[in-house]
């Protein structure tokens, strides 16, 4: 029946209906049909950022309270908002408004919060203790049970916790204790095999991607084990010299990042020929990590800055092309 009416009559009815719904919301009200009809006209071109066309559909915005009244804090669409949304969509269909304008008032979907990712900062949250260590009969792996408090806040089965800088998966937790499994490959590349009941360990939860990072990007993927050569005090600071495999020295630079047993530290000096570097612990750090307990000859987990690996990988193709170009230009000379 509506379609049999003249177009101007349909427009007038729809505009009045939209104006009535808007006036009920207390946000946009007008009694002039001509103003309502003018509101449906497309806007002039805009070269800046815009919230959308100024149309009656876009103007019918109401508060997001549960009942559609001002002051709602739950941000859920109310009944009035849903009603006005339906009117706006209906108006756009009758007036031939572009499809992009339809659903302007459609309630927004609630976003699912993103949980923590398996990335660490190297800022140790607490010093834990090994409670039990069991060898797996079927495989050379190990099941490790540790005591922790802070790191179990917000924990769940399958979450990641760094133990001495090694990213491990929590299989179960209860009464301030949690269990993780250690694979044979992890035992070969880390100092985890030296742990015994009562051993102290650095613990850190996985960091949220939108949280602060007071250290640096630590993956929890240990590259190899280093050996403490010597340590010495410097007023309140404590210096360490550590020897590492030669292949890691290209990633270790003065003032660069490095993770030692999961602790984000700054490299002081390096000696590539002798494969060692030094780092320093301030007084506060000494009291909150296990590194000061390491004696000469002690083993520490080493994770170099992953950014240096990405740079090396990106430069490989460039270096290959440069070598080919030099060979063409200079030949064997």
Secondary structure in CASP SS format (residue, H / E / C, confidence):
PFRMAT SS
TARGET T0000
AUTHOR 0000-0000-0000
METHOD secondary structure of the structure
MODEL  1
X C 1.00
X H 1.00
X H 1.00
X H 1.00
X C 1.00
X C 1.00
X H 1.00
X H 1.00
X H 1.00
X H 1.00
X H 1.00
X H 1.00
X H 1.00
X H 1.00
X H 1.00
X H 1.00
X H 1.00
X H 1.00
X H 1.00
X H 1.00
X H 1.00
X H 1.00
X H 1.00
X H 1.00
X H 1.00
X C 1.00
X C 1.00
X C 1.00
X C 1.00
X C 1.00
X C 1.00
X C 1.00
X H 1.00
X H 1.00
X H 1.00
X H 1.00
X H 1.00
X H 1.00
X H 1.00
X C 1.00
X C 1.00
X C 1.00
X C 1.00
X C 1.00
X C 1.00
X C 1.00
X C 1.00
X C 1.00
X C 1.00
X C 1.00
X C 1.00
X C 1.00
X C 1.00
X C 1.00
X C 1.00
X H 1.00
X H 1.00
X H 1.00
X H 1.00
X C 1.00
X C 1.00
X C 1.00
X C 1.00
X C 1.00
X C 1.00
X C 1.00
X C 1.00
X C 1.00
X C 1.00
X C 1.00
X C 1.00
X C 1.00
X C 1.00
X C 1.00
X C 1.00
X C 1.00
X C 1.00
X C 1.00
X H 1.00
X H 1.00
X H 1.00
X H 1.00
X H 1.00
X H 1.00
X H 1.00
X H 1.00
X H 1.00
X H 1.00
X H 1.00
X H 1.00
X H 1.00
X H 1.00
X H 1.00
X H 1.00
X H 1.00
X C 1.00
X C 1.00
X C 1.00
X H 1.00
X H 1.00
X H 1.00
X C 1.00
X C 1.00
X C 1.00
X C 1.00
X C 1.00
X C 1.00
X C 1.00
X C 1.00
X C 1.00
X C 1.00
X C 1.00
X C 1.00
X C 1.00
X C 1.00
X C 1.00
X C 1.00
X C 1.00
X C 1.00
X E 1.00
X C 1.00
X C 1.00
X C 1.00
X C 1.00
X C 1.00
X E 1.00
X E 1.00
X E 1.00
X E 1.00
X E 1.00
X E 1.00
X E 1.00
X E 1.00
X E 1.00
X E 1.00
X C 1.00
X C 1.00
X C 1.00
X C 1.00
X C 1.00
X C 1.00
X E 1.00
X E 1.00
X E 1.00
X E 1.00
X E 1.00
X E 1.00
X C 1.00
X C 1.00
X H 1.00
X H 1.00
X H 1.00
X C 1.00
X C 1.00
X C 1.00
X C 1.00
X C 1.00
X C 1.00
X C 1.00
X E 1.00
X E 1.00
X E 1.00
X E 1.00
X C 1.00
X C 1.00
X E 1.00
X E 1.00
X E 1.00
X E 1.00
X E 1.00
X E 1.00
X E 1.00
X E 1.00
X E 1.00
X C 1.00
X C 1.00
X E 1.00
X E 1.00
X E 1.00
X E 1.00
X E 1.00
X E 1.00
X C 1.00
X H 1.00
X H 1.00
X H 1.00
X H 1.00
X H 1.00
X H 1.00
X C 1.00
X C 1.00
X H 1.00
X H 1.00
X H 1.00
X C 1.00
X C 1.00
X C 1.00
X C 1.00
X C 1.00
X E 1.00
X E 1.00
X E 1.00
X E 1.00
X E 1.00
X E 1.00
X C 1.00
X C 1.00
X C 1.00
X C 1.00
X C 1.00
X C 1.00
X C 1.00
X C 1.00
X C 1.00
X C 1.00
X C 1.00
X C 1.00
X E 1.00
X C 1.00
X C 1.00
X C 1.00
X C 1.00
X C 1.00
X E 1.00
X E 1.00
X E 1.00
X E 1.00
X E 1.00
X E 1.00
X E 1.00
X E 1.00
X E 1.00
X E 1.00
X E 1.00
X C 1.00
X C 1.00
X E 1.00
X E 1.00
X E 1.00
X E 1.00
X E 1.00
X E 1.00
X E 1.00
X C 1.00
X C 1.00
X H 1.00
X H 1.00
X H 1.00
X H 1.00
X H 1.00
X H 1.00
X C 1.00
X C 1.00
X C 1.00
X C 1.00
X C 1.00
X E 1.00
X E 1.00
X E 1.00
X E 1.00
X C 1.00
X C 1.00
X E 1.00
X E 1.00
X E 1.00
X E 1.00
X E 1.00
X E 1.00
X E 1.00
X E 1.00
X E 1.00
X C 1.00
X C 1.00
X C 1.00
X C 1.00
X E 1.00
X E 1.00
X E 1.00
X E 1.00
X E 1.00
X E 1.00
X C 1.00
X H 1.00
X H 1.00
X H 1.00
X H 1.00
X C 1.00
X C 1.00
X C 1.00
X C 1.00
X H 1.00
X H 1.00
X H 1.00
X C 1.00
X C 1.00
X C 1.00
X C 1.00
X C 1.00
X E 1.00
X E 1.00
X E 1.00
X E 1.00
X E 1.00
X E 1.00
X C 1.00
X H 1.00
X H 1.00
X H 1.00
X H 1.00
X H 1.00
X H 1.00
X H 1.00
X H 1.00
X H 1.00
X H 1.00
X H 1.00
X H 1.00
X H 1.00
X H 1.00
X H 1.00
X H 1.00
X H 1.00
X H 1.00
X H 1.00
X H 1.00
X H 1.00
X H 1.00
X H 1.00
X H 1.00
X H 1.00
X C 1.00
X C 1.00
X C 1.00
END
